[in-house]
Amino acid sequence: ENPSLGIPLFLAEESPHGHMAIGTTVFPTGIGQAATWNPGLIRQAAAAMAKEVRLQGGHISYGPVMDLSRDPRWSRVEESFGEDPVLTAAMGVAAVQGGGGGDLSRPYSVVSTLKHFIAYGIPEGGHNGNTAVVGERELHENFLPPFREAVKAGALSIMTAYNSIDGVPCTANSYLYRDLLKTQWGFRGFVVSDLFSINGLSGSHRVAQNLKEAGELALGAGVDMDLGASGFARLKASVEEGKISREQLDEAVAHILKLKFEMGLFENPYVDPAQAAAGVRTAEHIGLAREVARESVVLLENKNKVLPLAPDIRRIAVIGPNADNRYNQLGDYTAPQEDSNVITVYEGIKRRLKEARVSYVKGVAIRDTLHTDIPAAVKAAREAEVAIVVVGGSSARDFKTKYIETGAAVSDKESVQDMESGEGFDRATLGLLGRQQELLEAVRATGTPLVVIYIQGRPLEMNWAAENADALLTAWYPGQEGGTALADVLSGDVGPSGRLPVSVPRSAGQLPVYYNRKHPQGHDYVEMTAAPLYAFGYGRSYTTFAYANLEMKRTDSTGFEVSFRLKNTGEREGTEVVQVYLRDEVASVVQPLKQLKQFRKVQLKPGEERLVSFTLGASDLELVNKEMQRVVEPGEFRVMVGASSADIRLEGKIVVPSD
């Protein structure tokens, strides 16, 4: 009622996969959203999230997370859109557009906050917040473009990252915020620190003597808001001492104040609780969450067409630590939930396959090794026609948390919890924890057909399941409708159309194993191949697709039309994610072996054939040269069209002329 100087408050809310508040709709986490390869759908989901934020009084949405994830040991892979800059940019742009695209005059627009600036997803050793070893050209080629595209789409806030690059903490890097973001990109929003990252300038990075000096460094670098308020709380003394100028302070205040005016908060600071009650977690929003979850499911193996399940199946065993655990399928940054709000895999299968007898046995926990009942799981599997075992990881916190220096919440350590992912929970290995592997092997030994589902926040190692399971799927953290979505896919009501937004390694010893690594091609290790178990872009369907008749036509000096015929050659309707990759054959600086440039989801009925066309332009062909300029160099480019980065079906070449 009585804010300072009559200025209304900005309320910032976490909303990476739904407004983090009780009673809202919980969507799949970022990695699951990216697995849909469907920006249009994510735009709709983001609009629903933004509406729920605004109806409940929030203004700023912390999200989307735009970090490229090149190390699955890192605890926050689940929040990201994966390893690729093009896919990440497409998803980030969709999320920003769904949040209003920067037009704050619209009733349900939010201030979208892009996280985290910059190179936060490649910390040394996979340790959250550790230094990132990355060159300037690599930053401009891969890590910065997704943020730039999202800024163009209307993002009005950028959050700093905890890490440092080449000795400079990102929260004190004036090049990033003053030179690049505000001057070169023309960013008209504001920069906010990550939680207590200004404190970290003195506490963690040790580039400031105290919090006062840390605040001065951050403000001088172009940070406008202190999330945590410890450093900027001392700026009054800094102004009085002449360490910072009133003009610097005014500049930061203006960046935030003008957005409050644009949003109309001075005239309308309140919301109507009745509208929130009617407009949050609506049937429409729940339906969107279900559709995103359906499209996020990635079918990795389907031997002997064990899926979809036979319509006349009558005995199903649903087993495993993630088969009937609500919080384990929701991911980090999720508010407490009513039981009725979340449909687990077990519940989803029971509801969908009403004619079957569906039994459930937990068997084991994610991490705990004491409280297990593998014999009961074996008994259930022996009595069933199919055993569906749901394993993986968890980002479920117990809400008895404390904060550490990086702002990551650490759960109570008195007991062994399921949590092995989520902010601050970095891994040294990628295998299943606890006795999950033992559970899988015991169920396999029964001889009952085995369907394995990984619910996870990072790509865990799946070597045994890939070889031994009859079917293998990952649903990431699929949100509140995950159980319904998986039941829809398992039954065949919905065909699987998800594709991997991140490579799945065979071993942590291969890391990094992202697909768009630069020349030269890596050689195999003594112990194993250098190739991932499953490549970026990979995913199976219940049908098959044929690619044919690749044609390329030049439209101008740097424009090309690429077209081909795509046919559904199977017996079921299905959706293919067609992917176009390029390789610059000879360039002035080292380029990737291949780089995704464009993609599209195409749905076809059995026997249906369609002409698919893409237009490649200068932005698809350019590189960052020795002078750090974005240019298109003349020469030959290899065009690769296929179903994944490792499944190229058609190849050709285009030539950019030198004149």
N, C-alpha and C positions, 0 to 999 in steps of 0.2 A: 504493500500500500504506500510505502514511503521510501522509494529507492533514492539513492544519492543523486542530487541535482535533477530529480524527476526523470532519470533515464531508465527505461525498462530493461529488465534482465534478458540476456540470451541464455536459454537453457539448452545445453548440449547433451545429446543422448547417444549411447552406443546403438548402432543399427546395422551391423555388417550382414546379418541374415535375419532381420526382423528387429523391431524395436525391443530393446532389452528391458522389458517391463512386464510385470505380472498381468496376465490376461491378454497378451498380444499373440499374433500369429508367428510361429517359428518356422522359417524357411530353411532349406539346406544351407550349409556353410559355403563360403566362397568357392572352395575347391569343387564342391558338388555343383554349384551354379555354373562354373566354367565347364564342367563335364557335359552339360547340356549342349554346348556349342550353339546356343540359340539366343543371340542378343535380344531379339524381339521379345522373347518370353521373360528374360531377365529385366527388360525395361518395364514390363507390366508388374513384375514382382517388386521392383524398386519403387514403383508408384504406390503400391499397396503399403509398403513399409513406411514411406514418407507420409502417407495419409495418416497412418496410425501414430507416428511421431507427432505430427501437428495437431491431431485431434486431442491428444493427451497433454498438450501444452509445450512440447519441445519445438526447437527451432533449428538446431544444428544436428546433423547426422554424422557420427563418426563412422565413416565408410564411404565408398568402397576401399578395400585394401588392395593396393596396386603393386605390391612387392613381387618381383620375380623370385620364385622359389627354386633354387638350384641344389639345395641340400636337404633331403628329407629328414635328416637328424634334427633339423631346426623345429622348434616347438609350434610355430605358427603357420605351417604350411596350409593348414585347414582354412585359414582366413583368406588366403591368396587365391588368385585365379590361375595359378600354375607357373610353369617355367618359361612360357613364350611371350614375347612382347606384343605380337600381333593379336593373339587371342586375349591377352590381358587388356590391351587397349580397347578391343571391341566390347568386352564385358564391362569395363570401367565406364566407357562412354554410355553404354546402355543404362547402367545404374545411375549415372549423373542425370541423364535425360529423364529417366523415370522419376527422379527426385525433383524435377521441375526445370532442369537445364539452366539454372541461374536466374530465372525470372521469379523474383521473390514476391511479385505482386499477385501471383497465383495462390489460391487459398491453401493448397497442400504442398507448396514448394518448401524444400529444406535447403539449408546451407550444407552442401555435400563436402565432406572433409576427406581428402585423399591421403592415404597412409601407405608407407612412411617414407619421407624424403631424406635419403635415397640409398639404395643398395642394401636395405635392411635384411633382405631374405637370403644373403650369402655370407653369414657370419663365419669367422674362422672357427673350425671345429664343430660347427652347428650350434654354438653357444649363443643363446638369444642376447642381442645387444653387443656382441663382440665386434671388433674392428672388421671392416670389409676390405679385402685386398682386390682392388679393381682399378683399371686404367681409365684415363679421361675419355679415350675414344670408346671404350666399352660402355661407359656411362651414357654417352651420347647415342650410341648405336642401339642399345638394348634397354637400359634401365630408365632413361628419361623419356623416351617417346610415348609410353603409355600414359604417363602423367601429363605430358604436353597435350595429347589428344583429349584427355578428360578435362583439362583446363579449357580447351577450345569448346568443349561441350557444355561448359557452364559451371564447373566446380568453383566454389568461392572460398574454399579453405584448404590449406595444406598443413599436414602435421609433420613435424620434424621426426627424425629417427634417432634412436638411442646410440647408434654406432658412430664410429669415426671412420674417415677415409683419408689415408696418407697423413695421419697425424692430426687431422682437424675434425673435431666432433661436429656432426651434422647440425646440431643445435647452435653452433657458433660459426657457421660457415657462410660468410657474407657473399661469396661467389654464388652459392646456391639461391639465396633469397633476394639479394639486392641486384646482382648482375643478371643472373639467368632468369629467374622467375618473374621479377617485377619489371625489369628493364627490357630484356630480350623477348620474353613471352607476353608482356603486357598484362600480367595477372592483376586483376582488380579486386581480389579478395584479401584475406588476411592469413598470416602464418601463425599457427599455434604450436607450442611445444608439446611433445608427448608428456605423459604424466611424470612430473618430477625430472624431466630430462635436463632442465636448466639447473636443478640441484646437482645433477650428475656431472656438470662441468667442473665442479669443485670436488664432489664426493667420489665419482667413479673415474673420470678422465684426468682429473688433477691438472687442469689448465687454468683454474681460477683459485685464488687464495680462500675465498669464502663465498657465501650466497650472494652477497651484494655485488661482488665482482662478477659472479656468474650471470646475474641479471644484466649487468652492463654489457657483457660480451654478447649475450643473446639479443638484446635490443639493438645493439650496434650492428649485428649481423642481419637484422631485418625480421626478427621474430616479433610478432605483434601482441601475442597473448601467452601468458604463463599458465599452463595447466598444472595446477599445484600451488601457484601463487606465492611460493616461498622466496624466489629470486626477485620478482617484480615488486613484491611487497616492500622492498628496500629502495625503490627507485627515487623516492622523494629525497632521500639523503644524497643519492647520486646526482640529482639535478642541483641541489644546493651546493655540492662540492665541485660542480662543473665537470663531472665525469661524463655526463651525457647532457645534451642540450634540450631545452623545452621544445624545440622544433622536432627533434627525434621522437620525443614523447607524444607530441601532437600528431605526428604522422601515424604512429601505431594506433592511437585512439581513433583517428579518423577512419582508418581502414575498417574498423569494427563498427563504429557509430553509423557510418553511412548505410551499412547493410540493415541495421535496425530501422532506419528510416524507410529503406526500400521494402522491408517486410511489413511496414505499417504498424510496428509495435507501439509507437507513441500514441496512436489513435485507438488501437485495439490490442491491449496487452493480455487479455484474458481469452480463455476458450470456454465453451459450454460443455459441462460434464455430461449432459444428456446426449449430445452429439457423439461424444467419445463412447458412451455406452452402446450407442446404436451402430457406430461405424468401425469399431475395432473387432478384430477376429470374426469378421462376417463370413457367411457361406462363400461369398465370392473370393475372399482372401484365402480361406482354407482350400478352396478349389485350386487356386494358383499355387499354393504351397505343395499340393498333391501333384500338380502337373510338373513343377520344377523337379520334385523328387523322382517322378517317373522318368523324366528325360535325363536325370543325372546318373541313373543306374547303368553301369558298364558291364556287359557280358564279356568275360575274358576267355572262358572255355565252355564248350557244349559238346561233349563227346557222345557219339551215337544218338544225338538229338534227344538227350534225356529231358531237356526243356523245349517247349513248355510242358508242364505236367499234364499227364493224360487226363481227359475229362472224367474218366470213370475211376480215378484213383480214390481209394477208400481209407487207407491207413498211412498217416504222415507223422513222422517224429520231428519235432522242432527242438533243437538242442543248442546249448552254448551260452556263454556269458552275455552276449549281446542280442539274444533271441527275444528276451522279454524284460529289457532294462530301458526304461524311458529316457533317463538322462544320458545314457551312453550313446544314444543316436542323435543328440541335439547339438553337441559341440560346445566350445567355449563361448563366453559372452552370451549366456542364456540365463534368463531370470528363472526363479522357482516356478514350477508348473503344477497345475492340477492334474491328477492322474487321468481324468477324462479328456484332457486336451491332447494327449499323445497316444498314437496308435503304434504299438510295437510290432515286430515281425510276426511273433506268435499270434497276437490278436488279429492282425491283418489277414493271415492265412486262415484262421478260424472263421472269420467273417466272410471271406471270399469263397472258401471251399466248404460250404455248409454240409454237404453230403458226406464228407470224409470225417473219420475220427482222428483228430489232431491232438497228439500228446506233447507235453513239454517237460524237458529236464534241463536244468541249468548246467549241471556237470562240473564246471570249474568257473573260477573268476578270471578276470583279466590278469591280475598280478598276484593275488593271494594264492598260496599253495597249500594251505592247511584245510580249508573248508571246501572239500571236493566230493563228488559222487559220480565218478566215471562209470562204475558198474551199472548204475541206474540208467545212464545215457546209453550204454551198450545194450541193455535190455530193451529200452524203447526203440532203438534202431533195429534190433532183430525182429521186433514185432511189426515193423512198418514196411511199406512198399518203397519208401524213399526217406532218407534222413537229410534234413536241412540243418546244417550246423553253422551257426552265426558267431563268428569270432572277430578279433581285431583289436581295437584300442578304445580309449575313452578320454574325453576332456571334461568329464563331469566333476565339478568341485563340490565339496560338502558344505560350502558357504560359511565354514569356520576358518576364515582366511586372515592372513596378515600381508602387508606389503613389504617388499624388499626394495633395494635401491633403484632397480630398473622399472619399478611400478608393476612388476608381475606379481600376481597373487600366488602364495604358496599354501597348499592345504595342510591341515593338521597332520603331523607326522607320527602320531601315536599309534596309528593302525595302518596296515597295508591297504590302500585304496586301489580302485581300478585305474585311476587317472595316470596316463603315460603320455599324454599329449596336451596341447593347450599352452598358453603363454607361460614361458619359464620352464616347461617340462621337456627339455631336450633329451635326445636319445644318443647313446653310443653305438648301439646295434639296432637292427631293424626287424629282428625276428619276433614272433609271437612271445609274449611274456607269460609268466606263470606256467600252468600245465596245459595250456591250450593245444600245443602241438601233440601232446600225449592223448588228449581227447580226440583230436582228428584221426590219429592213427588207430585208436581203439575202435572208433566207429567204422573206419574203413575196413578193419579186420572182420567185421560182421558180414561183409559181402553185400550188404544193402546198398543200392545206388546212393551216391553221396553228392549232395549239392552243398558247396561251401560259399558262404557270403562273408565278405570282409566289410565291417562297418568300422571306419577308421578316419583319422584326421591327417594322416601322412601315408604315402605309399609304403606299406610294410612289405617285407620280403615274403614272397608267395611260392617259392620254388617247389615245395612239397605238394601244395595244393594244385599247382599247375600240372604236375605230373600225375597225381593220384586221384584227384577229384573227378567225378563225372561231369560236373558243371562248376564253374567258378565265376563269381560276380563280386563287384565292389559297389557299395552305395554311398561311400564316404560317410559324412554325418548328414542323413537325409531329412532331418527336421521332424516336426510333429506328425506329418503324414507319411513318414518313411515306411511304416509297416504296411499301410494300404498300397503304397506305390510298389513295393517289392512283391506283394501278393498279386498285384495286377500284372507285373512282368512275369512272375513264375507261372501264373496260370495261362499266359498268352493273351490276356485281354488287351495288353499293351506290348508292342514289340520293343525290345531294348534298342535305344538309339544313342545312349551316352558314349562318349569317347574320352580317352585319357587326356587330361590337360597337363599331365606331368608324367615323366618316364618312371617305370617301376624297376628298380635295380635288382640284380641277383644277390648282391652283397654290398655292405657298407664300404668294403674295400675298393669298389669300383668308382665311388663318388669323387668328383661330380660326373654324372652320366646323362646330362641334358642333351637333347638331340641336335641342337644347332651350334655345336662346337665348331671351332675354326679349323681350317686346314693346318697340319696334315691329318689324315685319317689315323686314329689311334690303332695300335696293334693289340692283339690278344695278350692276356696275362698268362703266366705259367699255369695257374690253376684253373682258369676259366676264360670264356670269351669276354671281350670288352663290351659287347652289346648288352643292353638292358634285357630283362626278362620280357617286358612289354614296353613297346616304344610309344612315344608321344603321338597322340592322335588315334591310337589303336582302340578297337572295340568291335565286337561281333554283333550280328543280327540273327533273327530267326529265318532269314532268307539270304539269298546271294545276289550280288550285283556284278554286271559286266560293263567294262569301260571300252569304248571303241571310237575310232575316227577322230583322232586329235587334229585340230586345225588351228593355225595361228595366222592372224592377219594384222599387218601393221596399219594403224590408223593415223599416226603422225610420228615424229622423230623419236618420241619416248612413250608412245601409246600403242598397245597391242590388244587385240581381241583373241582370247583363247576359248575354243569351244570343243565339245566332244559329246558323244552319245552315251547315256547311262541307261542301263536296262535292268529291271528286276527279273532275274533268271530263276527265282525260286517259286515256291507254291504258296507263300504267305505275303501279305502286304508288309512293307518295311520301309525304314528310313535310313538313307545313307548320308554320311557326312563327307562330302567331297572336299578334298583339300588340294590347294595349288601351292607348290613349293618352287623356289628359284635358287639357282646357284650362279654366281658371277664367275665365269670360267677363268678369267685373268683380270686382276684388279691391282690398283696401286697400293692397297693395303690388304692384309690378309682377311678373307671373308669366310663365312660359314660354309660347311659342307652342303647344307641346304637350309633354307629359311622359309617358313610358312608365310604366304603373302595374302591369300584369300581363302575363304571356305564358305560352304553353304549346306544346309540340311535339305535333302530332297526326298520326298515321300512318294513311293511308287506302288501301284497295285501289281499283283503277279502278272508277268509278261509285259508290263507297261514299259515303254521306252521314251526318253525325253532328251532333247537337246539342252545341254547346260553350257552357259557362256559366262565368261569373266572378262573384265576389262582391266588390263594392267596399265598403270600410269607411272609418271616420274617418281611418285612417292614409293612405289614398289621396287624401283630399280636403283634408287640412290644409295650412296654410302657416305661415310664420313672420311674424308681424305686426309692426307698428311698435314694439311693446313687447318684441320678441324672444321672444314666446310662440308655441308651436305650437297653433293653433286651427283649427277648421272654421268658415268664414264662410258665412252663408246666401247663396243666390243660385243662378245657373244655371251648369252645367258642360257643356261639349261633350264627348261621348263619341265617340271615333274608333277604329274597329276595322279592322285591315288587315294587310298582309304586310310592311310596313316603315313607318318614320316618314314616308316620302314616297309611300307606296302605301296610302292609306286607302280601304277598300272600302265601309264602312258608317258612317253618322254619326247621332247622335241627341243628346238632351239629358236631363239629370236636374236636378232642382231641390231644393236643400236648404232646407227651410222656416226661417223666421225665429223661429218659436216653439219 
